[in-house]
Amino acid sequence: SYAALISGIVFSFSGYLVSIQDNECFLCSAVWLPLIVLQHHDALKTSSFYWSLLGALGICLQILAGDASFYVFSTFLCLFLYTLLWPAVNGAAKTSGWRIKPWLQVLCTMAEGLALASVQLIPMFELVSNSTRFAGLSYKTVTRWSYHPLAFMQLLVPYLFGEPVPMTRFVRQVTPQVRQ
């Protein structure tokens, strides 16, 4: 249908997908989101856990594609919001009482997706616990590449401290000096 074609084009050329063209692990995870939402829609429409399992397979593939953070932030948020707005999407603005089955389906979809992806997630958690960042970083290390508070004034007056972007910024992270 034309609506599906337009939706696909809008999603493909959305700001997020265009901005991550050079970061393939985020891109490979992001492209699974429409299929996961479609499977969740079918699960809510038919009240069948079969579609929840297919959505969980999509979540697993999204995690295995390269980035679990996109899954956590975007997919969980989209599925929760879609479940919350399901009565309006379904056309049943007035529902009698609290319906728990859609919430069970979304929780099952997420739990099954995490369980299927656990072959990658469990080794990842072990790797994180053995990383150098797990014990914490020194203040000097954390603040070395941080943005100096005086540089925020350059948003209003770009040449306040000389050049707006010093040539040495990405080499030594030089902070702007205040003229006296």
Backbone hydrogen bonds in HBPLUS format (Angstrom, degrees):
<---DONOR---> <-ACCEPTOR-->    atom                        ^
c    i                          cat <-CA-CA->   ^        H-A-AA   ^      H-
h    n   atom  resd res      DA  || num        DHA   H-A  angle D-A-AA Bond
n    s   type  num  typ     dist DA aas  dist angle  dist       angle   num
A0005-LEU N   A0001-SER O   3.17 MM   4  6.46 156.2  2.23 144.9 151.6     1
A0006-ILE N   A0002-TYR O   2.90 MM   4  6.09 168.5  1.91 155.3 157.7     2
A0007-SER N   A0003-ALA O   2.91 MM   4  6.01 159.8  1.95 144.0 150.5     3
A0008-GLY N   A0004-ALA O   2.90 MM   4  6.03 156.9  1.96 145.0 151.2     4
A0009-ILE N   A0005-LEU O   3.00 MM   4  6.25 156.4  2.05 148.8 155.0     5
A0010-VAL N   A0006-ILE O   2.89 MM   4  6.09 165.0  1.91 154.4 158.6     6
A0011-PHE N   A0007-SER O   2.90 MM   4  6.06 160.6  1.94 148.3 153.9     7
A0012-SER N   A0008-GLY O   2.89 MM   4  5.98 159.8  1.93 144.0 150.2     8
A0013-PHE N   A0009-ILE O   3.02 MM   4  6.15 151.7  2.10 148.5 154.8     9
A0014-SER N   A0011-PHE O   3.29 MM   3  5.08 165.3  2.32 105.4 105.1    10
A0018-VAL N   A0014-SER O   3.03 MM   4  6.17 162.4  2.06 159.7 165.1    11
A0019-SER N   A0015-GLY O   2.98 MM   4  6.00 149.2  2.08 140.9 149.4    12
A0020-ILE N   A0016-TYR O   3.16 MM   4  6.38 129.8  2.42 145.5 157.5    13
A0023-ASN N   A0020-ILE O   3.02 MM   3  5.14 156.5  2.08 107.5 115.1    14
A0027-LEU N   A0023-ASN O   3.18 MM   4  6.40 163.3  2.20 150.5 155.7    15
A0028-CYS N   A0024-GLU O   2.85 MM   4  5.89 166.5  1.87 150.8 153.7    16
A0030-ALA N   A0026-PHE O   2.91 MM   4  6.09 154.4  1.98 150.0 157.8    17
A0031-VAL N   A0027-LEU O   3.22 MM   4  6.36 151.1  2.31 154.8 158.5    18
A0032-TRP N   A0029-SER O   3.40 MM   3  5.97 161.8  2.43 113.1 118.0    19
A0033-LEU N   A0030-ALA O   3.21 MM   3  5.79 164.6  2.24 118.5 122.8    20
A0036-ILE N   A0032-TRP O   3.13 MM   4  6.35 158.5  2.17 156.4 163.1    21
A0037-VAL N   A0033-LEU O   2.99 MM   4  6.20 163.7  2.02 159.3 163.1    22
A0038-LEU N   A0034-PRO O   2.92 MM   4  6.09 153.8  1.99 144.4 152.1    23
A0039-GLN N   A0035-LEU O   2.91 MM   4  6.15 159.5  1.95 149.2 154.2    24
A0040-HIS N   A0036-ILE O   2.95 MM   4  6.16 151.8  2.03 144.2 152.5    25
A0041-HIS N   A0037-VAL O   2.84 MM   4  6.07 149.6  1.93 144.5 153.1    26
A0042-ASP N   A0038-LEU O   2.96 MM   4  6.27 160.6  2.00 151.0 155.4    27
A0043-ALA N   A0039-GLN O   2.90 MM   4  6.13 147.3  2.01 140.7 150.4    28
A0044-LEU N   A0040-HIS O   2.93 MM   4  6.19 155.8  1.99 148.4 153.9    29
A0045-LYS N   A0041-HIS O   2.87 MM   4  6.05 155.0  1.93 149.5 157.3    30
A0046-THR N   A0042-ASP O   2.98 MM   4  6.00 162.3  2.01 147.4 150.9    31
A0047-SER N   A0043-ALA O   2.90 MM   4  5.42 125.8  2.20 132.7 145.0    32
A0053-LEU N   A0049-PHE O   3.01 MM   4  6.24 146.7  2.13 139.1 146.6    33
A0054-LEU N   A0050-TYR O   3.11 MM   4  6.52 150.5  2.20 143.4 151.5    34
A0055-GLY N   A0051-TRP O   2.89 MM   4  6.13 151.9  1.97 143.9 151.7    35
A0056-ALA N   A0052-SER O   2.84 MM   4  6.09 145.7  1.96 141.1 151.1    36
A0057-LEU N   A0053-LEU O   2.94 MM   4  6.25 143.8  2.08 141.0 150.6    37
A0058-GLY N   A0054-LEU O   3.07 MM   4  6.42 148.1  2.17 140.9 149.1    38
A0059-ILE N   A0055-GLY O   2.92 MM   4  6.28 150.2  2.01 144.9 153.3    39
A0060-CYS N   A0056-ALA O   2.86 MM   4  6.12 157.1  1.92 147.6 153.7    40
A0061-LEU N   A0057-LEU O   2.93 MM   4  6.20 159.3  1.98 146.5 152.0    41
A0062-GLN N   A0058-GLY O   2.87 MM   4  6.09 143.8  2.00 141.6 152.2    42
A0063-ILE N   A0059-ILE O   2.98 MM   4  6.29 155.1  2.04 150.3 155.9    43
A0064-LEU N   A0060-CYS O   2.87 MM   4  6.11 167.5  1.89 155.2 159.1    44
A0065-ALA N   A0061-LEU O   2.88 MM   4  5.82 125.3  2.18 133.6 146.5    45
A0066-GLY N   A0063-ILE O   3.27 MM   3  5.94 159.1  2.32 112.6 118.0    46
A0072-VAL N   A0068-ALA O   2.99 MM   4  6.28 160.9  2.02 151.9 156.6    47
A0073-PHE N   A0069-SER O   2.98 MM   4  6.11 176.1  1.98 155.4 156.4    48
A0074-SER N   A0070-PHE O   2.84 MM   4  5.54 148.2  1.94 142.9 152.1    49
A0076-PHE N   A0071-TYR O   3.31 MM   5  6.72 152.3  2.39 167.3 175.2    50
A0078-CYS N   A0074-SER O   2.78 MM   4  5.95 163.8  1.81 155.1 160.2    51
A0079-LEU N   A0075-THR O   2.87 MM   4  6.01 169.0  1.89 157.1 159.9    52
A0080-PHE N   A0076-PHE O   2.93 MM   4  6.03 161.6  1.96 149.9 155.4    53
A0081-LEU N   A0077-LEU O   2.93 MM   4  6.04 166.5  1.95 151.0 155.3    54
A0082-TYR N   A0078-CYS O   2.85 MM   4  5.93 155.9  1.91 146.6 154.0    55
A0083-THR N   A0079-LEU O   2.95 MM   4  6.06 154.2  2.02 142.2 149.0    56
A0084-LEU N   A0080-PHE O   2.88 MM   4  6.07 153.7  1.95 146.3 154.3    57
A0085-LEU N   A0081-LEU O   2.89 MM   4  6.06 152.8  1.96 146.6 153.4    58
A0086-TRP N   A0083-THR O   3.28 MM   3  4.90 160.0  2.32  95.7 101.2    59
A0088-ALA N   A0085-LEU O   3.05 MM   3  5.50 123.3  2.39 110.6 124.0    60
A0089-VAL N   A0085-LEU O   3.01 MM   4  6.28 158.4  2.06 154.3 161.3    61
A0090-ASN N   A0086-TRP O   2.73 MM   4  5.73 158.5  1.77 157.8 163.3    62
A0092-ALA N   A0087-PRO O   2.92 MM   5  5.03 123.2  2.25 153.1 162.0    63
A0091-GLY N   A0088-ALA O   3.33 MM   3  5.16 143.3  2.48  91.2 101.3    64
A0104-LEU N   A0100-ILE O   2.95 MM   4  6.25 149.0  2.04 153.0 163.1    65
A0105-GLN N   A0101-LYS O   2.88 MM   4  6.11 154.5  1.95 152.3 159.2    66
A0106-VAL N   A0102-PRO O   3.02 MM   4  6.29 157.5  2.07 145.7 150.8    67
A0107-LEU N   A0103-TRP O   3.06 MM   4  6.17 159.6  2.11 142.2 147.9    68
A0108-CYS N   A0104-LEU O   2.83 MM   4  5.96 155.1  1.90 146.1 153.5    69
A0109-THR N   A0105-GLN O   2.86 MM   4  6.02 157.5  1.91 147.0 153.4    70
A0110-MET N   A0106-VAL O   3.06 MM   4  6.25 161.9  2.09 145.5 149.7    71
A0111-ALA N   A0107-LEU O   2.89 MM   4  6.02 163.9  1.92 148.5 153.6    72
A0112-GLU N   A0108-CYS O   2.80 MM   4  5.82 164.2  1.82 150.4 155.2    73
A0113-GLY N   A0109-THR O   2.96 MM   4  6.03 152.6  2.03 141.0 149.0    74
A0114-LEU N   A0110-MET O   2.96 MM   4  6.20 158.4  2.00 148.6 153.9    75
A0115-ALA N   A0111-ALA O   2.87 MM   4  6.06 153.0  1.94 145.0 153.4    76
A0116-LEU N   A0112-GLU O   2.86 MM   4  6.04 159.8  1.90 149.9 154.7    77
A0117-ALA N   A0113-GLY O   3.04 MM   4  6.17 148.1  2.15 139.9 148.6    78
A0118-SER N   A0115-ALA O   3.23 MM   3  5.06 158.2  2.28  98.2 104.4    79
A0120-GLN N   A0117-ALA O   2.91 MM   3  5.68 157.1  1.96 122.3 128.7    80
A0121-LEU N   A0117-ALA O   3.02 MM   4  6.22 158.0  2.07 143.2 150.0    81
A0122-ILE N   A0118-SER O   3.05 MM   4  5.53 172.2  2.05 135.9 138.4    82
A0124-MET N   A0120-GLN O   3.20 MM   4  6.28 146.6  2.32 138.3 148.1    83
A0125-PHE N   A0121-LEU O   2.95 MM   4  6.24 154.6  2.01 153.4 158.5    84
A0126-GLU N   A0122-ILE O   3.21 MM   4  6.52 151.6  2.30 146.3 153.8    85
A0127-LEU N   A0123-PRO O   2.92 MM   4  6.16 155.0  1.99 146.8 153.7    86
A0128-VAL N   A0124-MET O   2.86 MM   4  6.15 156.5  1.92 151.9 158.3    87
A0129-SER N   A0125-PHE O   3.08 MM   4  6.25 155.7  2.14 141.0 146.9    88
A0130-ASN N   A0127-LEU O   3.14 MM   3  5.21 139.4  2.31  97.8 109.4    89
A0131-SER N   A0128-VAL O   3.14 MM   3  5.15 166.3  2.16 106.7 110.6    90
A0134-PHE N   A0131-SER O   3.41 MM   3  5.58 153.0  2.49 101.1 108.3    91
A0136-GLY N   A0133-ARG O   3.08 MM   3  5.12 146.0  2.20 100.5 110.9    92
A0142-VAL N   A0138-SER O   3.09 MM   4  6.36 161.5  2.12 152.9 157.7    93
A0143-THR N   A0139-TYR O   3.00 MM   4  6.09 160.9  2.04 151.9 156.6    94
A0146-SER N   A0143-THR O   3.30 MM   3  4.92 164.6  2.33  98.2 102.4    95
A0151-ALA N   A0148-HIS O   2.98 MM   3  5.43 142.4  2.12 111.4 122.3    96
A0152-PHE N   A0149-PRO O   3.19 MM   3  5.64 153.5  2.26 108.5 115.7    97
A0153-MET N   A0150-LEU O   3.17 MM   3  5.70 145.9  2.29 109.2 117.3    98
A0154-GLN N   A0151-ALA O   3.01 MM   3  5.29 144.1  2.14 103.4 113.9    99
A0155-LEU N   A0152-PHE O   3.07 MM   3  5.61 163.9  2.09 112.4 117.6   100
A0156-LEU N   A0153-MET O   3.14 MM   3  5.71 140.6  2.30 112.0 120.0   101
A0157-VAL N   A0153-MET O   3.13 MM   4  6.38 169.6  2.14 151.6 154.8   102
A0160-LEU N   A0157-VAL O   3.25 MM   3  5.52 151.1  2.34 125.6 122.4   103
A0162-GLY N   A0159-TYR O   3.41 MM   3  4.94 170.3  2.42 100.3 100.7   104
A0169-ARG N   A0166-PRO O   3.22 MM   3  5.50 169.4  2.23 113.9 116.2   105
A0171-VAL N   A0168-THR O   3.15 MM   3  5.21 147.7  2.26 103.0 112.7   106
A0172-ARG N   A0168-THR O   3.09 MM   4  6.08 167.5  2.10 163.9 164.3   107
A0173-GLN N   A0169-ARG O   2.90 MM   4  4.37 127.4  2.19 116.6 128.4   108
